Structures are given as C-alpha cells and as structure tokens.
Amino acid sequence: MDKFMELYQYRDKIGEHLLAYILSEGYSKSSFSTATGVSRPTLNLILTGNSPNASTYYKQMGKITNALGYPIDYFVTSLKER
C-alpha cells in the first residue's frame, strides 16, 4: 500500500493519537498549529479525520511530522504497534 493511502486509511485513529500527543506534550491546538505551520482549521480537520483527499492529507501530515522531527509514518507505525 502506498504511503498516501496508508496515512489516509488510518486518518481517524491518527487524529485521535495526534490529539493525545498534543495534550501530553503540553500544547494547545493553537500553539501546536504555530509550531508545525499547519493552520488551526486544517489541524481541526486532521484531528477529526476530515481531510479532503489522500494527497492533501499526506502533505499536511508531512508538515506536522517534519516539524516534530519524526518520519511521515510515525503515527501510523505507533498505531500498528499497539
């Protein structure tokens, strides 16, 4: 499965996991948005699994994981290992 579809397939669970990460690291949604360069409305879409398509979602998650210093599949890998 290509990375676009893999991320997109797990978008609901990634959103839940990402929200838990945000809260556990002491971020607010606003501060996380600023830290990652992803707009607050876009972050809300990601957290609720409502990105418009796989390509856009991949780009958005790439921006987030790059800002955090993680590989693009970080949140997918951590979900699979649970």
Secondary structure as the mmCIF struct_conf table of DSSP 4:
data_model
#
loop_
_struct_conf.conf_type_id
_struct_conf.id
_struct_conf.beg_label_comp_id
_struct_conf.beg_label_asym_id
_struct_conf.beg_label_seq_id
_struct_conf.end_label_comp_id
_struct_conf.end_label_asym_id
_struct_conf.end_label_seq_id
HELX_RH_AL_P HELX_RH_AL_P1 LYS A 3 GLN A 9
TURN_TY1_P TURN_TY1_P1 TYR A 10 TYR A 10
HELX_RH_AL_P HELX_RH_AL_P2 ARG A 11 SER A 24
TURN_TY1_P TURN_TY1_P2 GLU A 25 GLY A 26
HELX_RH_AL_P HELX_RH_AL_P3 LYS A 29 THR A 36
TURN_TY1_P TURN_TY1_P3 GLY A 37 GLY A 37
HELX_RH_AL_P HELX_RH_AL_P4 ARG A 40 LEU A 47
TURN_TY1_P TURN_TY1_P4 THR A 48 GLY A 49
BEND BEND1 PRO A 52 PRO A 52
HELX_RH_AL_P HELX_RH_AL_P5 ALA A 54 LEU A 68
TURN_TY1_P TURN_TY1_P5 GLY A 69 GLY A 69
TURN_TY1_P TURN_TY1_P6 ILE A 72 ASP A 73
HELX_RH_AL_P HELX_RH_AL_P6 TYR A 74 LYS A 80
TURN_TY1_P TURN_TY1_P7 GLU A 81 GLU A 81
#
